């Protein structure tokens, strides 16, 4: 049985968001003392 989910993102966008999040969050240099706001700016392409 598959759970229903919101329609904010499609499957491709979900996968891309996950990949970008992992790439940025696992970087030992930029991840050190990184705020949540700064992380999301990078994900959004603003930082």
Protein Blocks (a to p, Z undefined) as FASTA:
>chain_A
ZZdddfkbcfklmmmmmmmmmmmmmmmklmnopafklmmmmmnopZZ
